[in-house]
Amino acid sequence: MEQFAAELNPPHRGKTAIRRYTCSRPIALALADGLISVNDTFFDYGCGHGADVRFLRRQKVKAEGWDPFHSPKTPIVPADVVNLGFVLNVIEEPTERSETLRQAFSLARKLLVVSVRVEQGAAGVAEFSDGIITNKGTFQKIYAQSEFKEYVETVLGHRVHVAGLGVVYVFTDPEAESQFLASQAFARRLAYRTALIQEFARDPAAKKFIQLANKLGRVPLPSEFRSYARLVDRFGSPHRIERLTLARIDPNAFEGSKAQKREDLLTYIAMIRLQGLKPPPIRSLPPAIQADLRSIWRDYTSALADGESFLFSIGQPEKVKDAFACVKQGKLVYGDLYIHRSVEEELPALLRLISFAGRRIVGDVGHNVVKMSTDGRKVSFLYYDNFDEDPHPALRFGVRVYLPKATYQIRDFSNSLNPPILHRKDALVSPSYPYYAMFHDLTEAEDKAGLLSRPGIGFKNQWNLFLESMNLRVNGHTLQPALATSFEQ
């Protein structure tokens, strides 16, 4: 191992390593998925400047890293979680690239996280081997998403799970893999794990937030709590803070009905089948899930059979149509349903499965809105800038997945002078969303003023021109008369 480490010396890696001051996206994804904890050891194989290692150490994770240029003397050791972050892109020789991947995998006791740069603009750069030479003179192997997934599976001979564009998980521990799939399926009950709830309850700011919630008899609005931004920084989205708060007020809030449990279990089984995996023995499942299975089905075999039937319902238009008819939130536009990410886990089980099928192809792309075609054949993951703050946020990018062909298309509006924008934001979220009332009041005002029935307002320039023609403006989330001109004043 040490001999191979000494020989591995990508010529440009050290000179072009990116300096970061938080953590990389692959590590952020693994943390969000609960795959790295203080109970795990972590090793970064090709750590660059070591930003991920330092970040995880600050989170009390036992982390080490090796890099042929920046940390060549650090011992290469096995760990529960091993990260191979953006290393494969910079190795010129294909055989050395594959050997590096195998070496990293051999170090992982539980999980290998692999990331590469995928399908980025390469106009005007020279071809070199099976990659490119950038304008800085450094080699980059640029992957397509499907190519990357197939490459890792072929080299390692293991099933991979797509975590994001250019990011995959490869498990060496079958039990950890089963737990990961369970966490994806049982979002309503497992996403807010006991440890996280307890951590929230111990946080000084969170304690005050819970006290205020008990006093108000509801979850406080962000504007009602001075330290709300601190809670978001530490615990994530407003939706997660709401759920964590409710978990402390009423521990039974997330038990759900028996029907919801059955849906979650069917989704879990279907997800496993969708991945092409063999269902784990019932004894390897968490005790609570075992108890749920036994309370609903006479035996595990019957549960698995129902799960397979449920999976095949994706291809049955009438069942998909019935599932869409049950959706309470969302905005229907020309055969596509738009919902905010915060209500994705509240979708009917079949639609959650369709969304999962899309993420299996592209992973988590950092979206905040999901767009699903009502025929169940396409799902898009969209990111709108400043969704909460901007009354009509602009679309920065969208990733549209075509499920029957397992292909996708990226549309980038980050440099557009006239991007698509959103109206009726209140329709996309649940009434419990912290800013729902503010969104709803704006929608009512715009509707009453006759603004939302006008064709062509779905783009920024057309919307602004229309507002100007109506002598109106939107200030914050309030519709107002436009300011008088200096001449009129």
C-alpha positions as MATLAB code, in Angstrom:
seq = 'MEQFAAELNPPHRGKTAIRRYTCSRPIALALADGLISVNDTFFDYGCGHGADVRFLRRQKVKAEGWDPFHSPKTPIVPADVVNLGFVLNVIEEPTERSETLRQAFSLARKLLVVSVRVEQGAAGVAEFSDGIITNKGTFQKIYAQSEFKEYVETVLGHRVHVAGLGVVYVFTDPEAESQFLASQAFARRLAYRTALIQEFARDPAAKKFIQLANKLGRVPLPSEFRSYARLVDRFGSPHRIERLTLARIDPNAFEGSKAQKREDLLTYIAMIRLQGLKPPPIRSLPPAIQADLRSIWRDYTSALADGESFLFSIGQPEKVKDAFACVKQGKLVYGDLYIHRSVEEELPALLRLISFAGRRIVGDVGHNVVKMSTDGRKVSFLYYDNFDEDPHPALRFGVRVYLPKATYQIRDFSNSLNPPILHRKDALVSPSYPYYAMFHDLTEAEDKAGLLSRPGIGFKNQWNLFLESMNLRVNGHTLQPALATSFEQ';
ca = [
       0.000    0.000    0.000;
       2.748    2.446    0.979;
       4.701    1.612   -2.187;
       1.673    2.338   -4.349;
       1.065    5.579   -2.469;
       4.594    6.722   -3.200;
       4.191    5.939   -6.885;
       0.875    7.725   -7.213;
       1.747   11.296   -8.129;
      -0.728   13.031  -10.433;
       1.492   15.714  -12.009;
      -0.866   18.652  -11.642;
      -2.909   17.719   -8.582;
      -0.991   19.721   -6.006;
      -0.666   22.795   -8.176;
      -4.374   23.106   -8.861;
      -5.987   21.857   -5.636;
      -8.893   24.120   -4.698;
      -8.793   25.907   -1.371;
     -12.085   25.651    0.545;
     -13.063   26.912    3.957;
     -16.115   24.761    4.671;
     -16.611   21.249    3.324;
     -16.953   19.952   -0.222;
     -20.331   19.044   -1.667;
     -19.663   15.255   -1.557;
     -18.953   15.464    2.170;
     -21.963   17.722    2.723;
     -24.144   15.134    0.975;
     -22.733   12.268    3.056;
     -23.284   14.248    6.259;
     -26.856   15.101    5.242;
     -27.520   11.423    4.502;
     -26.257   10.444    7.953;
     -23.325    8.467    6.558;
     -20.597   10.275    8.522;
     -20.916   10.627   12.293;
     -18.726   11.127   15.346;
     -18.719    7.346   15.724;
     -17.039    6.880   12.326;
     -13.439    7.188   11.250;
     -12.824    9.099    8.029;
      -9.938    9.060    5.554;
      -9.568   11.444    2.628;
      -7.549    9.693   -0.114;
      -6.172   12.645   -2.096;
      -7.143   15.369    0.358;
      -5.601   18.376   -1.424;
      -5.244   21.192    1.096;
      -7.203   19.134    3.653;
     -10.286   21.362    4.013;
     -12.647   18.393    4.439;
     -10.411   16.828    7.072;
     -10.241   20.050    9.072;
     -13.981   20.594    8.760;
     -14.815   17.097   10.029;
     -12.352   17.391   12.892;
     -14.211   20.499   14.003;
     -17.342   18.315   14.013;
     -15.517   15.872   16.348;
     -15.080   13.231   13.618;
     -11.804   11.271   13.679;
     -10.509   12.332   10.264;
      -7.188   11.932    8.475;
      -6.064   12.659    4.918;
      -3.282   11.837    2.499;
      -2.264   13.705   -0.635;
       0.771   13.021   -2.864;
       1.649   16.713   -3.003;
       0.338   18.343    0.194;
       0.424   15.492    2.747;
       2.690   12.759    1.312;
       3.983   11.614    4.727;
       0.582   10.933    6.277;
       0.069    7.148    6.740;
      -2.558    5.633    4.466;
      -4.912    3.717    6.762;
      -8.318    2.029    6.508;
     -11.351    3.933    7.798;
     -15.103    3.502    8.097;
     -15.671    6.160    5.429;
     -13.141    6.905    2.690;
     -13.421    9.877    0.365;
     -11.955    9.973   -3.159;
     -12.845   13.538   -4.038;
     -12.207   14.853   -7.564;
      -9.047   12.744   -7.878;
     -10.019   10.570  -10.839;
     -10.390   13.658  -13.031;
      -6.711   14.546  -12.787;
      -5.052   11.146  -13.344;
      -3.991   10.909  -16.982;
      -3.349    7.151  -17.308;
      -6.607    5.115  -17.382;
      -4.958    2.094  -15.736;
      -3.591    4.229  -12.906;
      -7.005    5.843  -12.542;
      -8.692    2.476  -12.053;
      -6.014    1.292   -9.641;
      -6.468    4.435   -7.559;
     -10.200    3.749   -7.353;
      -9.589    0.144   -6.251;
      -7.026    1.270   -3.693;
      -9.431    3.772   -2.140;
     -12.185    1.135   -2.054;
      -9.912   -1.357   -0.304;
      -9.481    1.147    2.554;
     -13.219    1.593    3.185;
     -14.710   -0.507    5.985;
     -18.229    0.869    5.460;
     -18.430    3.322    2.586;
     -16.456    4.888   -0.252;
     -17.556    8.327   -1.462;
     -16.344    9.009   -5.012;
     -16.738   12.322   -6.804;
     -15.687   13.661  -10.200;
     -16.415   16.680  -12.334;
     -19.089   15.877  -14.874;
     -19.997   17.407  -18.207;
     -18.722   20.900  -17.598;
     -18.157   23.357  -20.407;
     -14.927   22.510  -22.212;
     -15.097   24.824  -25.202;
     -11.748   25.984  -26.498;
      -9.592   23.464  -24.669;
      -7.302   20.873  -26.231;
      -8.028   17.145  -26.226;
      -5.554   14.949  -24.361;
      -5.790   11.170  -23.955;
      -9.416   10.566  -22.851;
      -9.651   13.973  -21.163;
      -8.745   17.596  -21.803;
      -5.939   20.051  -21.088;
      -7.415   23.176  -19.498;
      -6.268   26.698  -20.245;
      -4.121   26.440  -17.097;
      -2.247   23.487  -18.556;
      -3.748   20.882  -16.220;
      -5.294   17.552  -17.228;
      -8.999   16.927  -16.596;
     -10.969   13.797  -17.404;
     -14.577   14.980  -17.748;
     -17.278   12.344  -17.245;
     -20.871   12.029  -18.276;
     -23.025   11.046  -15.277;
     -24.031    7.662  -16.706;
     -20.440    7.009  -17.804;
     -19.152    7.768  -14.306;
     -21.665    5.468  -12.599;
     -20.972    2.614  -15.026;
     -17.208    3.109  -14.698;
     -17.226    2.829  -10.894;
     -19.505   -0.217  -10.990;
     -17.324   -1.942  -13.596;
     -14.007   -1.275  -11.853;
     -15.189   -2.181   -8.358;
     -17.805   -4.810   -9.193;
     -20.185   -3.289   -6.649;
     -23.539   -1.544   -6.848;
     -23.256    2.242   -6.612;
     -25.798    4.738   -5.320;
     -25.957    8.147   -6.989;
     -25.785   10.878   -4.353;
     -25.526   13.851   -6.728;
     -24.194   14.868  -10.113;
     -20.673   13.456  -10.112;
     -21.027   11.926   -6.621;
     -21.667    8.253   -5.818;
     -21.650    6.046   -2.736;
     -20.198    2.528   -2.822;
     -20.893    0.468    0.294;
     -18.622   -2.274    1.566;
     -20.947   -3.001    4.509;
     -24.319   -4.510    3.436;
     -25.948   -3.499    6.719;
     -24.927    0.133    6.231;
     -26.308   -0.022    2.693;
     -29.653   -1.336    3.975;
     -29.797    1.404    6.592;
     -29.094    4.015    3.918;
     -31.938    2.743    1.724;
     -34.239    2.646    4.726;
     -33.423    6.270    5.544;
     -34.356    7.229    1.977;
     -37.707    5.447    2.174;
     -38.752    6.306    5.718;
     -38.123   10.028    5.462;
     -41.063   10.917    7.667;
     -39.860    8.803   10.568;
     -36.106    8.396   10.146;
     -34.968   11.753    8.766;
     -35.370   13.250   12.239;
     -33.398   10.657   14.153;
     -33.426   10.508   17.922;
     -29.845   11.762   18.074;
     -30.684   14.811   15.980;
     -33.802   15.540   18.045;
     -31.741   15.315   21.219;
     -29.045   17.567   19.767;
     -31.714   20.106   18.853;
     -33.140   19.963   22.378;
     -29.691   20.603   23.916;
     -28.922   23.638   21.761;
     -29.419   26.862   23.790;
     -31.116   28.728   20.948;
     -33.303   25.737   20.132;
     -34.407   25.482   23.774;
     -35.657   29.072   23.651;
     -37.336   28.380   20.311;
     -39.160   25.360   21.789;
     -40.222   27.427   24.803;
     -41.654   30.085   22.501;
     -43.439   27.397   20.490;
     -45.069   26.060   23.655;
     -46.094   29.588   24.638;
     -47.583   30.365   21.211;
     -49.120   26.951   20.697;
     -47.537   26.780   17.238;
     -44.126   26.909   15.555;
     -42.830   30.505   15.676;
     -42.241   32.394   12.461;
     -38.624   33.321   11.660;
     -39.478   36.971   12.264;
     -40.635   36.104   15.791;
     -37.316   34.642   16.887;
     -34.128   36.703   16.879;
     -31.726   33.727   16.620;
     -33.599   31.973   13.824;
     -30.695   32.373   11.354;
     -28.435   30.547   13.809;
     -30.843   27.605   13.937;
     -30.905   27.444   10.128;
     -27.097   27.500    9.980;
     -26.844   24.609   12.413;
     -29.863   22.437   11.666;
     -30.777   23.150    8.052;
     -33.996   24.241    6.400;
     -36.987   25.948    8.066;
     -38.964   22.773    7.400;
     -36.479   20.661    9.346;
     -36.493   23.127   12.255;
     -40.280   22.933   12.319;
     -40.237   19.150   12.415;
     -37.573   19.036   15.117;
     -39.571   21.499   17.189;
     -42.769   19.507   16.839;
     -40.876   16.367   17.802;
     -40.095   17.956   21.170;
     -43.608   19.287   21.689;
     -45.362   16.044   20.746;
     -43.198   12.905   20.375;
     -46.122   11.084   18.755;
     -46.336   13.586   15.906;
     -44.192   11.449   13.598;
     -45.587    8.021   14.336;
     -48.082    8.387   11.528;
     -51.072    6.230   10.761;
     -50.917    2.552    9.922;
     -51.611    3.426    6.289;
     -48.642    5.783    6.205;
     -46.423    3.086    7.703;
     -47.568    0.651    5.046;
     -46.787    3.191    2.317;
     -43.324    3.794    3.745;
     -42.585    0.077    3.930;
     -43.762   -0.504    0.356;
     -41.613    2.427   -0.788;
     -38.584    0.958    0.973;
     -39.028   -2.450   -0.656;
     -39.645   -0.881   -4.075;
     -36.534    1.285   -3.721;
     -34.435   -1.792   -3.061;
     -35.858   -3.507   -6.136;
     -35.380   -0.369   -8.198;
     -31.688   -0.446   -7.281;
     -31.469   -4.088   -8.374;
     -30.578   -5.134   -4.835;
     -31.633   -8.212   -2.930;
     -33.903   -7.327    0.014;
     -32.038   -7.698    3.313;
     -33.105  -10.374    5.825;
     -35.756   -9.037    8.157;
     -33.451   -9.565   11.147;
     -31.012   -6.982    9.719;
     -33.659   -4.235    9.651;
     -34.033   -1.765   12.536;
     -36.260   -3.171   15.320;
     -38.963   -0.516   14.799;
     -39.245   -1.421   11.105;
     -39.402   -5.132   11.918;
     -42.261   -4.405   14.313;
     -44.104   -2.362   11.681;
     -43.713   -5.129    9.101;
     -45.096   -7.740   11.475;
     -48.012   -5.525   12.445;
     -49.135   -5.101    8.809;
     -48.239   -8.338    6.961;
     -48.507  -11.939    8.034;
     -44.913  -12.547    6.929;
     -41.942  -10.845    5.258;
     -42.491  -12.725    1.991;
     -45.944  -11.174    1.594;
     -44.502   -7.718    2.258;
     -41.829   -8.222   -0.415;
     -44.431   -9.404   -2.934;
     -46.586   -6.321   -2.303;
     -43.501   -4.132   -2.606;
     -42.693   -5.541   -6.046;
     -46.264   -5.003   -7.205;
     -46.063   -1.453   -5.942;
     -42.881   -0.864   -7.947;
     -44.556   -1.989  -11.172;
     -47.361    0.517  -10.588;
     -44.958    3.253  -11.773;
     -45.705    2.049  -15.298;
     -49.488    2.028  -14.834;
     -50.910    5.403  -15.949;
     -54.180    5.072  -14.041;
     -52.426    4.464  -10.724;
     -50.072    7.370  -11.363;
     -53.072    9.561  -12.188;
     -54.819    8.496   -8.977;
     -51.681    9.343   -6.974;
     -51.533   12.849   -8.444;
     -55.216   13.322   -7.593;
     -54.335   12.831   -3.911;
     -51.737   15.621   -3.822;
     -52.861   18.500   -1.610;
     -50.080   20.972   -2.356;
     -48.593   22.001   -5.667;
     -49.216   24.030   -8.795;
     -50.352   22.301  -11.970;
     -49.031   23.906  -15.173;
     -49.584   22.268  -18.570;
     -49.502   18.705  -17.252;
     -46.636   19.271  -14.783;
     -46.986   19.489  -11.012;
     -44.657   21.908   -9.194;
     -44.017   21.400   -5.467;
     -41.472   22.757   -3.026;
     -38.880   20.324   -1.718;
     -40.203   20.722    1.826;
     -43.409   18.831    0.948;
     -41.747   16.157   -1.187;
     -41.789   13.663    1.667;
     -45.538   14.224    2.116;
     -46.323   13.085   -1.430;
     -48.228    9.855   -1.989;
     -45.887    6.876   -1.877;
     -45.991    6.269   -5.636;
     -44.920    9.840   -6.403;
     -42.143    9.651   -3.819;
     -40.975    6.533   -5.603;
     -40.987    8.360   -8.950;
     -38.927   11.157   -7.391;
     -36.521    8.583   -5.960;
     -36.195    6.987   -9.401;
     -35.142   10.377  -10.763;
     -32.607   10.901   -7.968;
     -31.208    7.433   -8.608;
     -30.075    8.790  -11.990;
     -28.796   12.263  -11.015;
     -28.667   12.216   -7.198;
     -29.319   15.285   -5.079;
     -28.594   18.315   -7.263;
     -29.405   20.886   -4.580;
     -32.914   21.594   -5.884;
     -35.637   23.434   -3.997;
     -38.554   22.702   -6.347;
     -39.648   19.420   -7.924;
     -41.557   19.345  -11.203;
     -43.284   16.065  -12.092;
     -45.137   15.248  -15.285;
     -48.542   13.813  -14.481;
     -47.890   10.812  -16.717;
     -45.086    9.820  -14.341;
     -42.481    9.662  -17.097;
     -40.469   12.807  -16.319;
     -39.288   14.493  -13.147;
     -37.298   17.724  -12.941;
     -35.228   19.062  -10.073;
     -35.199   22.867  -10.142;
     -33.282   25.486   -8.207;
     -34.769   28.964   -7.834;
     -32.553   31.708   -6.408;
     -33.632   33.059   -3.001;
     -36.897   31.134   -2.964;
     -37.971   32.469    0.424;
     -36.807   36.080    0.069;
     -37.572   36.877   -3.581;
     -41.318   37.281   -4.274;
     -40.789   35.926   -7.795;
     -37.529   33.939   -7.719;
     -35.651   33.262  -10.945;
     -34.787   29.766  -12.107;
     -31.026   29.258  -11.982;
     -30.916   25.677  -13.291;
     -33.075   22.645  -13.899;
     -32.230   18.966  -14.293;
     -34.918   17.061  -16.167;
     -34.848   13.276  -15.933;
     -36.539   11.048  -18.507;
     -37.325    7.929  -16.487;
     -38.062    5.369  -19.238;
     -34.644    5.998  -20.853;
     -32.786    6.889  -17.620;
     -31.375   10.013  -19.297;
     -31.326   13.633  -18.193;
     -30.933   17.164  -19.522;
     -29.504   20.206  -17.724;
     -30.749   23.713  -18.462;
     -28.627   26.532  -17.039;
     -30.165   29.992  -16.662;
     -27.477   31.457  -14.391;
     -26.337   33.893  -17.096;
     -29.745   34.504  -18.628;
     -30.976   38.078  -18.848;
     -34.570   36.845  -18.963;
     -34.901   33.684  -16.839;
     -38.170   31.926  -15.976;
     -39.677   33.086  -12.671;
     -42.195   31.721  -10.169;
     -45.639   32.986   -9.229;
     -48.061   31.612   -6.621;
     -45.296   30.341   -4.338;
     -47.888   29.575   -1.660;
     -49.268   26.800   -3.858;
     -45.936   24.976   -3.758;
     -45.593   24.773    0.036;
     -47.719   23.516    2.907;
     -49.702   25.879    5.174;
     -47.210   25.048    7.952;
     -44.301   26.461    5.937;
     -42.854   29.432    7.882;
     -43.471   31.952    5.095;
     -46.751   30.543    3.803;
     -48.907   33.454    4.998;
     -46.594   35.998    3.388;
     -46.595   34.074    0.093;
     -50.367   33.649    0.214;
     -51.067   37.338    0.852;
     -48.992   38.327   -2.180;
     -50.750   35.790   -4.406;
     -54.166   37.086   -3.304;
     -53.147   40.696   -3.974;
     -51.748   39.908   -7.420;
     -54.765   37.786   -8.289;
     -57.156   40.512   -7.178;
     -55.253   43.028   -9.332;
     -55.685   40.764  -12.362;
     -51.955   40.149  -12.751;
     -51.821   36.362  -12.751;
     -54.125   35.646  -15.689;
     -51.909   37.467  -18.173;
     -50.046   35.171  -20.630;
     -46.252   35.412  -20.853;
     -45.631   36.570  -17.277;
     -43.523   33.479  -16.548;
     -40.340   35.311  -17.589;
     -38.614   38.102  -15.683;
     -38.601   40.817  -18.367;
     -42.194   40.285  -19.458;
     -43.353   40.321  -15.834;
     -41.507   43.553  -15.047;
     -42.840   45.257  -18.168;
     -46.372   44.155  -17.296;
     -46.050   45.528  -13.761;
     -44.753   48.807  -15.178;
     -47.684   49.032  -17.586;
     -50.049   48.543  -14.633;
     -48.184   51.192  -12.606;
     -47.443   48.594   -9.913;
     -44.402   47.151   -8.203;
     -43.695   44.327   -5.771;
     -41.796   45.486   -2.707;
     -40.720   42.489   -0.648;
     -43.904   40.422   -0.726;
     -46.222   43.430   -0.921;
     -47.923   44.731   -4.061;
     -47.770   48.533   -4.198;
     -48.404   51.382   -6.619;
     -45.265   52.282   -8.536;
     -43.331   55.283   -7.277;
     -44.198   58.562   -8.963;
     -41.623   59.933  -11.402;
     -39.424   62.846  -10.355;
     -41.334   65.108  -12.823;
     -44.673   64.221  -11.188;
     -43.223   64.863   -7.749;
];
